[in-house]
Amino acid sequence: MPILPKFCIRALPASSPKERAAVLALLAAALCAGAALSLRCGAQDYTAAQLLAALDGGDETVRRILVHVRLPRTLAAAMAGSALALSGALIQAVLNNTMASPNVIGVNAGAGFASMLAATVSPGGGWMPAASFLGALCTALLIYLLAARAGLSRTTLILAGIAVSSILTAGINTITLLFPGTVAGSSGFLLGGFSGVTLAALRRAAGYLAAGTALAGGLAVDLNILQLGEESAAGLGLFVGRTRFLSILAAALLAGAAVSFAGLLGFVGLLVPHMARRLIGGDNRWLLPASALLGGAFVLFCDVLSRVLFAPFELPVGIVMSLLGGPFFLYLLLHRKRSRVYA
């Protein structure tokens, strides 16, 4: 009996419900493996027996590291990866552009700018998740309106996103220079990472993540209909404008909440939906949960890599993401141009 499902040996993506369920099971196992590795690895590695013993009243130092450092970091990586990947899958579906993502079209930058502004106006006020969401939502709507006014095409959308992102990034840098003490670890925030993340920050963002995930799940069937084209979807009774707005709202909730505690992580929303689509196909009923699971696992493994590569020194996980995502984005540009998808 083969270890891998038949579709992994035969061809990708999975086509039958049974094969797709097997993919989701494998991705869930990868997520659990990444979480276990994240709890064990770092500047000081611990065995599973040591961690369990510490929780059972053993070494107090190990227990403190596990509860106050490793556990929040593991949860943050899984939550941010899942949220950004799911946000990217939603944006790609609603804009009908496989090169769109929260990072590429500037949604992350909008969330980051609003977060920094909120931290400047009300330090320690706990407004960062709400501000991140509003910044992400306003940026997504602005880019969509700009692209629609200039002639909605894949190239126009990407260029509008890059332009708006550069303006917002300049705003973030200005706030950082004028108020250097406002946001603790602002350099880490700009690069993206989980060093110093707390359970309190995760609790503040959890409601937004839960709402965005639930809304995304409810939109899966409508997004499948929307992929038939606006006229066909409207003919089938779909309220196209409402579906687009709710999808952008869900994507903004997810990306904004993730940015509030993880910083400006790049390329997760671009890479992971492509990987998930290759594994499980384009049906959003399967693609969205696959993206969430794969995104969490991907960021967990990248975070572990950032901790162990130069241990005891730590490389910000955002740098690892950029090193992986930059070449992939260039590949997509060249591949799409050769296949004449741009208009």
C-alpha positions in Angstrom: 0.0 0.0 0.0 1.6 3.3 -1.1 2.5 5.8 1.7 1.2 8.8 -0.4 -2.2 9.0 -1.9 -2.5 7.9 -5.5 -3.0 11.5 -6.8 0.4 12.4 -5.4 2.0 9.6 -7.5 -0.2 10.0 -10.6 -0.7 13.7 -11.1 -1.7 16.9 -9.5 -4.0 18.5 -8.5 -6.4 16.2 -6.7 -9.7 15.7 -8.5 -12.0 13.6 -6.5 -13.5 14.5 -3.0 -11.6 11.7 -1.4 -8.3 12.8 -2.9 -9.0 16.4 -1.8 -9.8 15.3 1.7 -6.5 13.4 1.8 -4.7 16.6 0.8 -6.4 18.5 3.6 -5.4 15.8 6.0 -1.8 15.9 4.9 -1.7 19.7 5.2 -3.2 19.5 8.7 -0.5 17.0 9.6 2.1 19.4 8.2 0.7 22.2 10.3 0.9 20.0 13.5 4.5 19.0 12.6 5.5 22.6 12.1 3.9 23.6 15.5 5.7 20.8 17.3 9.0 21.8 15.7 8.4 25.4 16.6 7.9 24.5 20.2 11.1 22.4 20.3 13.6 24.4 18.3 15.3 27.7 18.8 18.5 29.1 20.3 18.2 26.2 22.8 16.6 23.0 21.6 14.4 20.9 23.9 13.1 17.4 23.5 9.4 16.6 23.8 10.1 14.9 27.1 11.8 18.0 28.5 8.8 20.2 27.5 6.3 17.8 29.0 8.3 17.5 32.2 8.5 21.3 32.5 4.7 21.6 32.2 4.4 19.0 34.9 6.3 21.0 37.5 9.9 20.3 36.3 12.5 22.9 35.2 10.9 26.4 35.8 13.2 28.0 33.2 12.1 25.7 30.5 8.5 26.2 31.5 8.7 29.9 31.3 10.4 29.7 27.9 7.7 27.4 26.6 4.7 29.3 28.0 5.9 32.9 27.5 8.1 32.6 24.4 7.6 29.5 22.3 3.9 29.0 22.7 2.9 32.6 21.7 5.3 32.5 18.9 4.0 29.2 17.5 0.4 30.4 17.7 1.3 33.7 16.1 3.1 32.0 13.2 0.3 29.6 12.6 -2.4 32.3 12.8 -0.6 34.9 10.7 0.3 32.3 8.0 -3.2 31.0 7.8 -4.7 34.5 7.7 -2.4 35.9 5.1 -2.7 32.9 2.8 -6.5 32.9 3.1 -6.6 36.6 2.4 -4.4 36.1 -0.7 -6.7 33.3 -2.0 -9.7 35.6 -1.5 -8.1 38.6 -3.3 -7.0 36.4 -6.2 -10.5 35.0 -6.6 -12.4 38.2 -6.3 -10.1 40.2 -8.6 -9.6 37.3 -11.0 -5.8 37.8 -10.8 -3.5 35.1 -9.6 -0.7 37.7 -9.1 -2.7 39.7 -6.6 -2.0 39.3 -2.9 -2.2 41.5 0.3 1.5 42.3 0.0 1.6 43.0 -3.8 -1.4 45.2 -4.0 -0.6 47.2 -0.9 -3.2 45.8 1.6 -0.4 44.9 4.1 1.1 48.4 3.8 -2.3 50.0 4.4 -2.7 47.8 7.5 0.8 48.6 8.7 0.4 52.4 8.2 -2.9 52.4 10.1 -1.3 50.3 12.9 1.7 52.6 13.3 -0.7 55.6 13.3 -2.9 54.1 16.0 0.2 53.3 18.1 1.4 56.9 17.7 -2.0 58.5 18.6 -2.8 56.1 21.4 0.3 54.1 22.6 -0.7 50.9 24.4 -4.4 51.6 23.7 -5.0 48.2 22.1 -6.4 49.8 18.9 -3.9 48.2 16.5 -6.1 45.3 15.3 -9.0 47.6 14.6 -6.8 50.1 12.9 -5.1 47.5 10.9 -8.4 46.2 9.6 -9.6 49.6 8.6 -6.3 50.4 6.9 -6.4 47.2 5.0 -10.0 47.6 4.0 -9.6 51.2 2.8 -6.5 50.3 0.9 -8.1 47.4 -0.9 -11.2 49.4 -1.9 -9.0 52.4 -3.0 -6.8 50.1 -5.2 -9.9 48.5 -6.7 -11.5 51.8 -7.5 -8.3 53.2 -9.0 -7.8 50.2 -11.2 -11.5 50.3 -12.3 -11.3 54.0 -13.2 -8.1 53.5 -15.2 -9.4 50.3 -16.9 -9.5 47.2 -14.8 -6.8 44.8 -16.0 -4.2 42.6 -14.4 -1.4 45.0 -15.2 -3.3 48.1 -14.0 -4.3 46.4 -10.8 -0.7 45.5 -9.9 0.7 48.9 -10.9 -2.0 50.7 -8.8 -1.2 48.5 -5.8 2.5 49.1 -6.1 2.0 52.9 -6.4 -0.3 53.0 -3.3 2.0 50.6 -1.4 5.0 52.9 -2.0 3.1 55.9 -0.7 1.9 54.0 2.4 5.4 52.6 3.0 6.8 56.2 2.9 4.2 57.1 5.5 5.3 54.2 7.7 8.9 55.3 7.5 8.0 58.9 8.3 6.2 57.8 11.4 9.1 55.6 12.4 11.6 58.5 12.0 9.4 61.2 13.7 8.3 58.9 16.6 11.0 56.3 17.0 9.8 55.2 20.5 6.2 54.8 19.6 6.2 51.2 18.5 8.5 48.9 20.3 10.6 47.0 17.8 9.5 49.0 14.8 12.3 47.6 12.7 11.0 44.1 13.4 7.5 45.3 12.5 8.7 46.6 9.2 10.5 43.4 8.3 7.8 41.1 9.8 8.4 38.6 12.5 7.2 37.1 15.8 9.9 38.0 18.2 8.3 39.4 21.4 4.7 38.6 20.4 2.4 38.1 23.4 -0.7 36.1 24.1 -2.5 39.4 24.8 -1.8 40.7 21.3 -3.0 37.4 19.8 -6.2 37.6 21.9 -6.9 41.1 20.6 -6.6 39.9 17.0 -8.4 36.6 17.4 -11.9 38.0 17.0 -11.0 39.6 13.7 -9.3 36.4 12.4 -12.3 34.3 13.4 -14.8 36.7 11.7 -12.7 36.9 8.5 -12.3 33.1 8.4 -16.0 32.5 8.9 -16.9 35.1 6.3 -14.5 33.5 3.8 -16.0 30.1 4.3 -19.4 31.4 3.6 -18.3 33.0 0.3 -16.6 29.9 -1.2 -19.6 28.9 -3.4 -20.3 32.4 -4.5 -16.6 32.8 -5.5 -16.9 29.7 -7.6 -19.9 31.2 -9.4 -18.0 34.6 -9.8 -15.2 32.8 -11.6 -17.6 32.1 -14.5 -17.6 35.8 -15.3 -19.7 38.8 -14.1 -22.4 38.4 -16.6 -22.8 34.7 -16.2 -22.7 35.0 -12.4 -25.4 37.7 -12.4 -27.5 35.6 -14.8 -27.3 32.8 -12.2 -28.7 35.2 -9.5 -25.4 36.1 -7.8 -25.2 39.7 -6.4 -21.8 40.4 -7.9 -21.1 43.7 -6.1 -22.1 42.3 -2.7 -19.9 39.2 -3.2 -16.9 41.4 -4.2 -17.3 43.7 -1.2 -17.8 40.9 1.3 -14.7 39.1 -0.1 -12.6 42.3 0.2 -14.0 42.8 3.7 -13.0 39.2 4.7 -9.5 39.6 3.1 -9.0 42.9 5.0 -10.1 41.4 8.3 -7.6 38.6 7.9 -4.7 40.6 6.6 -5.2 43.5 9.0 -5.4 41.3 12.1 -2.2 39.4 11.0 -0.3 42.6 10.4 -1.2 43.9 13.9 0.9 41.3 15.6 3.2 39.9 12.8 4.2 43.1 11.1 4.7 43.4 7.3 5.2 39.8 6.3 5.6 39.6 2.6 4.6 37.1 -0.2 2.7 34.6 2.0 -0.6 35.5 0.3 1.1 35.2 -3.1 3.0 31.9 -2.8 0.7 29.8 -0.7 -2.5 30.0 -2.8 -0.5 29.0 -5.9 0.9 26.0 -4.0 -2.5 25.1 -2.7 -4.1 25.4 -6.1 -1.5 23.1 -7.5 -2.3 20.5 -4.9 -6.1 20.7 -4.7 -7.4 22.6 -7.7 -9.3 25.9 -8.1 -12.6 25.0 -6.3 -12.8 27.5 -3.5 -14.7 25.1 -1.2 -11.4 23.2 -1.0 -8.9 25.8 -2.0 -9.6 28.2 0.9 -9.2 25.7 3.7 -6.1 24.2 1.9 -4.6 27.7 1.7 -5.2 28.3 5.4 -3.6 25.1 6.5 -0.7 25.3 4.1 -0.1 29.0 5.0 0.1 28.2 8.7 2.5 25.3 8.1 4.6 27.3 5.7 5.1 30.2 8.0 5.9 27.9 11.0 8.6 26.1 9.1 10.0 29.5 7.8 10.0 30.8 11.4 11.9 27.7 12.6 14.4 28.2 9.8 14.9 31.8 10.8 15.7 30.8 14.3 18.1 27.9 13.7 20.1 29.1 10.6 22.3 31.5 12.6 21.6 30.4 16.1 21.9 31.9 18.7 21.3 34.9 16.4 17.9 35.2 14.9 17.1 36.2 11.3 13.7 38.0 11.0 11.3 35.7 9.3 10.2 38.4 6.9 13.7 38.2 5.3 13.2 34.5 4.7 9.8 35.2 3.1 11.3 37.9 0.8 14.1 35.6 -0.2 11.6 33.0 -1.2 8.8 35.3 -2.5 10.9 37.6 -4.7 12.2 35.0 -7.2 8.7 33.4 -7.2 7.1 36.8 -8.1 9.6 37.3 -10.9 8.8 33.8 -12.2 5.1 34.6 -12.3 5.8 37.9 -14.1 7.9 36.1 -16.8 5.5 33.1 -17.1 2.4 35.2 -17.4 4.0 37.5 -20.0 5.0 34.5 -22.1 1.5 33.0 -21.9 0.0 36.4 -22.8 -2.3 36.6 -19.8 -1.7 40.3 -19.2 -4.0 42.8 -20.8 
